[in-house]
């Protein structure tokens, strides 16, 4: 742990010590801060906090270690901490005092990949906002702390609290796509009348490990991946079959952009077939995709590529990456060339 993250962890611990525990209506303990709230800068700790509510640039985050919450503005200044309800009450007070307008219109929820932070998606988010006119929510979630299901529950809270938004779209990079798919599975129970939010329209998947990832499994075999990647990394590796059973295929329109050379061999000689250095093209595929394309980009940087940004926006707007005639859908019941190597 570097000095910055260690300091953030210590501050989180001090915040927890300064709280008193009380029970919510559901009986789960949360922390109440009393008079500790003061506007102050944060110390970062991106692998400690998960977004659970957005209002424009304001967001409420949960600490994955202590369970307490904090309210941040668009400059990452903390205006409150305590329970979720306390932070939401403070946000309501700020909205009324500053006469902040309600949210409305079309939104894009953007989720970064494993080991990354919202900073990795900033350029793409700005492009979607400026060129597409979307309200963009760049989600922070601690990829190395908690399972994919844990991250999906935080996403559920974000979606549930998007009051005033008329349309919701997703853009996920790598692991972020599995978080969305887990959310969809959690909310697809027709017999119980449970379904995903009906405002959801489209999704673009960037380098998604939809069939697992050969690289994660290789690293896991030498005993490295679970140490640095946490629970979600373990699920990608030797627990993939259990995770795969908890992932849904979107019922709405979705497109997949993969990175690769466009040949039989990709950027990584240790992976099978074409790849983006981290995920093989075959592993990105998912039956049901409305469009599929391979671009000459590397996994970790594809979200910043101009062609990726342009095609992402075009799919959100029109349901295809280039033209309707050039679409390359993946049939839900057809041959997807998913020749799995190990299972």
C-alpha positions as CSV (number, residue, x, y, z in Angstrom):
1,X,0.0,0.0,0.0
2,X,1.5,3.4,-1.0
3,X,1.6,6.4,1.4
4,X,-1.4,8.0,-0.1
5,X,-3.6,5.0,0.3
6,X,-2.3,4.3,3.8
7,X,-3.1,7.8,4.9
8,X,-6.6,7.5,3.4
9,X,-7.1,4.2,5.3
10,X,-6.0,5.8,8.5
11,X,-8.4,8.7,8.0
12,X,-11.3,6.3,7.3
13,X,-10.4,4.5,10.5
14,X,-10.4,7.7,12.5
15,X,-13.8,8.6,11.0
16,X,-15.2,5.3,12.1
17,X,-13.9,5.7,15.6
18,X,-15.6,9.1,15.8
19,X,-19.0,7.6,15.0
20,X,-21.8,6.0,17.0
21,X,-23.5,2.9,15.7
22,X,-27.2,2.8,15.2
23,X,-29.6,0.5,13.3
24,X,-31.5,1.3,10.2
25,X,-35.0,0.1,9.6
26,X,-33.6,-3.1,8.0
27,X,-31.6,-3.8,11.2
28,X,-28.2,-3.3,9.6
29,X,-25.7,-1.2,11.6
30,X,-24.4,2.0,10.1
31,X,-22.4,4.8,11.5
32,X,-23.8,8.2,12.6
33,X,-21.2,11.0,12.8
34,X,-23.0,13.4,15.1
35,X,-21.1,16.8,14.7
36,X,-18.1,15.6,12.7
37,X,-19.3,16.9,9.4
38,X,-17.2,19.7,7.8
39,X,-16.4,20.7,4.2
40,X,-13.0,19.3,3.6
41,X,-10.8,17.8,0.8
42,X,-10.6,14.0,0.6
43,X,-7.4,12.0,0.6
44,X,-8.4,9.8,-2.3
45,X,-8.4,6.1,-1.5
46,X,-10.1,5.0,-4.8
47,X,-9.9,1.3,-3.8
48,X,-11.8,2.1,-0.5
49,X,-15.0,3.8,-1.8
50,X,-18.0,2.8,-4.0
51,X,-20.4,5.3,-5.5
52,X,-24.1,4.6,-4.6
53,X,-25.9,7.8,-5.5
54,X,-25.4,10.6,-8.1
55,X,-27.0,14.0,-8.4
56,X,-25.4,15.8,-11.3
57,X,-21.7,16.2,-10.1
58,X,-22.6,15.3,-6.5
59,X,-22.2,11.7,-5.3
60,X,-22.5,9.6,-2.2
61,X,-19.9,6.9,-1.6
62,X,-19.7,4.0,0.8
63,X,-16.5,3.0,2.5
64,X,-15.9,-0.7,1.9
65,X,-14.1,-1.2,5.2
66,X,-16.1,0.8,7.7
67,X,-19.5,0.9,5.9
68,X,-19.9,4.6,6.5
69,X,-20.8,7.1,3.7
70,X,-19.5,10.5,2.5
71,X,-21.1,13.2,0.3
72,X,-18.7,14.7,-2.3
73,X,-19.2,17.5,-4.8
74,X,-17.8,17.8,-8.3
75,X,-14.5,18.9,-6.9
76,X,-14.2,16.0,-4.5
77,X,-14.8,18.1,-1.5
78,X,-16.5,16.2,1.3
79,X,-19.6,17.9,2.6
80,X,-20.9,15.2,5.0
81,X,-20.2,11.7,6.3
82,X,-22.2,9.3,8.3
83,X,-25.1,7.0,7.2
84,X,-26.5,7.0,3.7
85,X,-29.6,8.7,4.9
86,X,-27.7,11.4,6.6
87,X,-25.6,12.2,3.5
88,X,-28.8,12.2,1.4
89,X,-30.5,14.6,3.8
90,X,-27.5,16.9,3.6
91,X,-27.6,16.7,-0.2
92,X,-31.3,17.7,-0.1
93,X,-30.4,20.7,2.1
94,X,-27.7,21.8,-0.4
95,X,-30.1,21.3,-3.3
96,X,-32.7,23.5,-1.7
97,X,-30.3,26.2,-0.4
98,X,-28.5,26.5,-3.8
99,X,-31.6,26.0,-5.9
100,X,-30.0,23.2,-7.9
101,X,-32.1,22.1,-10.9
102,X,-33.5,18.5,-11.0
103,X,-31.9,15.9,-13.3
104,X,-33.5,15.1,-16.6
105,X,-33.0,13.7,-20.1
106,X,-30.6,11.0,-21.2
107,X,-27.8,9.6,-19.1
108,X,-24.8,7.3,-19.6
109,X,-23.4,5.3,-16.7
110,X,-19.7,4.6,-17.3
111,X,-17.8,1.8,-15.4
112,X,-14.1,1.4,-15.5
113,X,-12.2,-1.9,-15.4
114,X,-10.1,-3.9,-13.0
115,X,-7.3,-1.9,-11.1
116,X,-8.6,1.3,-12.7
117,X,-10.5,4.4,-11.5
118,X,-12.8,6.9,-13.0
119,X,-9.8,8.9,-14.2
120,X,-9.2,6.2,-16.8
121,X,-12.6,7.0,-18.3
122,X,-12.5,10.8,-18.1
123,X,-11.7,11.5,-21.7
124,X,-14.5,9.3,-23.0
125,X,-17.0,10.7,-20.5
126,X,-16.2,14.2,-21.6
127,X,-16.6,13.2,-25.2
128,X,-20.0,11.7,-24.6
129,X,-21.2,14.7,-22.6
130,X,-19.9,17.3,-25.1
131,X,-20.6,15.6,-28.4
132,X,-23.7,13.6,-27.4
133,X,-25.3,15.9,-24.9
134,X,-25.6,13.1,-22.3
135,X,-25.5,13.5,-18.5
136,X,-22.6,11.2,-17.8
137,X,-22.0,9.4,-14.4
138,X,-18.4,8.2,-14.2
139,X,-18.7,5.5,-11.5
140,X,-16.1,4.8,-8.9
141,X,-16.0,1.3,-7.4
142,X,-13.2,-0.5,-5.6
143,X,-12.4,-3.3,-8.1
144,X,-9.9,-5.1,-5.8
145,X,-12.3,-4.9,-2.8
146,X,-15.4,-7.0,-3.0
147,X,-17.0,-9.4,-5.5
148,X,-18.7,-8.6,-8.8
149,X,-22.0,-9.1,-7.0
150,X,-21.0,-6.5,-4.4
151,X,-20.3,-4.0,-7.2
152,X,-23.6,-4.8,-8.9
153,X,-25.4,-4.0,-5.7
154,X,-23.8,-0.5,-5.6
155,X,-24.8,-0.1,-9.3
156,X,-28.4,-1.0,-8.3
157,X,-28.3,1.8,-5.7
158,X,-27.1,4.3,-8.3
159,X,-29.8,3.4,-10.8
160,X,-32.5,3.4,-8.2
161,X,-31.6,6.9,-7.2
162,X,-31.4,8.5,-10.7
163,X,-34.6,10.5,-10.1
164,X,-35.6,12.6,-13.1
165,X,-33.5,10.8,-15.7
166,X,-35.6,9.6,-18.6
167,X,-33.1,7.3,-20.4
168,X,-30.2,5.2,-19.1
169,X,-27.3,3.8,-21.1
170,X,-24.2,2.0,-20.1
171,X,-20.6,2.0,-21.3
172,X,-18.3,-0.5,-19.6
173,X,-14.7,-1.2,-19.9
174,X,-13.4,-4.8,-19.1
175,X,-14.7,-5.8,-15.7
176,X,-17.3,-3.0,-15.7
177,X,-19.3,-4.9,-18.2
178,X,-19.6,-7.9,-15.9
179,X,-20.8,-5.6,-13.1
180,X,-23.7,-4.5,-15.4
181,X,-24.4,-8.1,-16.5
182,X,-24.5,-9.2,-12.8
183,X,-27.0,-6.3,-12.0
184,X,-29.2,-7.4,-14.9
185,X,-29.2,-11.0,-13.7
186,X,-30.0,-9.9,-10.1
187,X,-33.0,-8.0,-11.5
188,X,-34.3,-10.6,-14.0
189,X,-36.9,-12.7,-12.1
190,X,-40.0,-12.7,-14.3
191,X,-42.0,-14.9,-12.0
192,X,-41.5,-12.5,-9.1
193,X,-42.2,-9.5,-11.3
194,X,-38.6,-8.3,-10.9
195,X,-36.9,-6.7,-14.0
196,X,-34.1,-4.3,-14.8
197,X,-35.0,-0.6,-14.8
198,X,-37.3,0.1,-17.8
199,X,-35.4,3.3,-18.7
200,X,-32.4,1.3,-19.9
201,X,-31.9,1.7,-23.6
202,X,-28.4,0.7,-24.9
203,X,-25.0,-0.5,-23.9
204,X,-21.5,-0.5,-25.4
205,X,-19.0,-3.0,-24.1
206,X,-15.3,-2.2,-24.4
207,X,-12.9,-5.1,-24.2
208,X,-15.4,-7.2,-22.1
209,X,-14.2,-10.6,-20.8
210,X,-17.6,-12.1,-21.5
211,X,-16.2,-15.6,-21.7
212,X,-13.7,-15.2,-18.9
213,X,-10.1,-14.3,-19.6
214,X,-7.2,-16.6,-20.4
215,X,-4.7,-14.2,-18.9
216,X,-6.4,-14.1,-15.5
217,X,-6.5,-17.9,-15.4
218,X,-2.8,-18.1,-16.3
219,X,-1.8,-15.7,-13.6
220,X,-4.0,-17.5,-11.1
221,X,-2.2,-20.7,-11.8
222,X,1.0,-19.2,-10.6
223,X,-0.6,-17.8,-7.5
224,X,-0.5,-14.1,-8.3
225,X,-3.8,-12.9,-9.5
226,X,-6.0,-13.4,-6.4
227,X,-3.3,-11.6,-4.3
228,X,-3.4,-8.4,-6.3
229,X,-6.9,-8.5,-7.8
230,X,-9.1,-9.6,-4.8
231,X,-12.4,-11.3,-5.0
232,X,-13.4,-10.1,-8.4
233,X,-10.1,-11.2,-9.8
234,X,-10.6,-14.6,-8.3
235,X,-14.0,-14.8,-9.9
236,X,-12.5,-14.0,-13.3
237,X,-10.0,-16.8,-12.9
238,X,-10.7,-20.2,-11.3
239,X,-14.2,-19.2,-10.1
240,X,-15.3,-18.2,-13.6
241,X,-18.0,-20.9,-14.0
242,X,-19.8,-19.8,-10.9
243,X,-19.6,-16.1,-11.9
244,X,-20.7,-16.9,-15.4
245,X,-23.9,-18.4,-14.0
246,X,-24.7,-15.1,-12.3
247,X,-24.4,-13.0,-15.5
248,X,-27.3,-12.1,-17.8
249,X,-27.2,-11.3,-21.5
250,X,-28.8,-7.8,-21.9
251,X,-32.3,-7.9,-23.3
252,X,-31.8,-4.4,-24.7
253,X,-29.5,-3.4,-27.6
254,X,-25.8,-3.8,-26.9
255,X,-22.6,-3.6,-29.0
256,X,-19.1,-5.0,-28.4
257,X,-15.9,-3.3,-29.4
258,X,-12.8,-5.5,-29.1
259,X,-9.2,-4.7,-29.5
260,X,-6.9,-6.8,-31.8
261,X,-4.7,-6.9,-34.9
262,X,-7.4,-8.3,-37.1
263,X,-5.4,-11.4,-37.7
264,X,-4.9,-14.9,-36.3
265,X,-2.4,-13.6,-33.8
266,X,-2.9,-10.7,-31.5
267,X,-0.7,-8.4,-29.4
268,X,0.0,-11.1,-26.7
269,X,1.7,-14.3,-27.9
270,X,0.5,-16.1,-24.8
271,X,-3.2,-15.7,-25.7
272,X,-5.1,-17.8,-28.2
273,X,-6.0,-16.1,-31.5
274,X,-6.4,-12.3,-31.8
275,X,-6.3,-10.2,-28.7
276,X,-5.8,-6.7,-27.2
277,X,-2.9,-7.8,-25.0
278,X,-5.2,-8.7,-22.1
279,X,-8.5,-10.2,-23.5
280,X,-8.8,-12.3,-26.6
281,X,-11.3,-11.3,-29.3
282,X,-13.1,-14.6,-28.9
283,X,-13.5,-14.0,-25.2
284,X,-15.2,-10.6,-25.8
285,X,-18.0,-12.1,-27.8
286,X,-21.5,-12.6,-26.4
287,X,-24.5,-14.0,-28.3
288,X,-27.2,-11.3,-28.8
289,X,-24.9,-8.4,-29.6
290,X,-26.5,-6.0,-32.1
291,X,-23.1,-5.1,-33.5
292,X,-19.5,-6.3,-33.1
293,X,-16.2,-4.7,-34.3
294,X,-12.5,-5.2,-33.8
295,X,-10.2,-2.1,-33.7
296,X,-6.4,-2.0,-33.6
297,X,-6.3,-0.8,-29.9
298,X,-4.7,-2.1,-26.7
299,X,-7.0,-3.1,-23.8
300,X,-5.8,-0.6,-21.2
301,X,-6.0,2.4,-23.5
302,X,-8.9,1.7,-25.9
303,X,-11.3,4.0,-24.1
304,X,-9.1,7.0,-25.2
305,X,-8.9,6.0,-28.9
306,X,-10.8,8.5,-31.1
307,X,-12.3,5.8,-33.2
308,X,-13.5,3.9,-30.1
309,X,-15.1,7.1,-28.7
310,X,-16.8,7.9,-32.0
311,X,-18.2,4.4,-32.5
312,X,-19.3,4.3,-28.9
313,X,-21.3,7.5,-29.3
314,X,-22.7,6.3,-32.6
315,X,-24.0,3.1,-31.2
316,X,-25.6,4.9,-28.2
317,X,-27.3,7.2,-30.7
318,X,-28.2,4.8,-33.5
319,X,-27.6,1.2,-32.5
320,X,-24.6,0.5,-34.8
321,X,-20.9,1.3,-34.8
322,X,-20.5,2.6,-38.4
323,X,-23.6,2.1,-40.5
324,X,-26.8,0.0,-40.2
325,X,-25.8,-1.9,-43.4
326,X,-22.3,-2.8,-42.0
327,X,-23.5,-4.1,-38.7
328,X,-22.1,-7.5,-37.6
329,X,-24.5,-8.9,-35.0
330,X,-23.8,-12.0,-33.0
331,X,-26.9,-14.2,-33.2
332,X,-28.3,-15.4,-29.9
333,X,-28.5,-19.0,-31.2
334,X,-25.8,-19.0,-33.8
335,X,-22.1,-19.9,-34.1
336,X,-20.2,-17.3,-32.1
337,X,-16.8,-18.9,-32.6
338,X,-16.4,-19.2,-28.9
339,X,-14.0,-22.1,-29.0
340,X,-13.2,-22.3,-25.3
341,X,-9.7,-23.6,-24.7
342,X,-10.0,-25.0,-21.2
343,X,-13.5,-25.9,-20.3
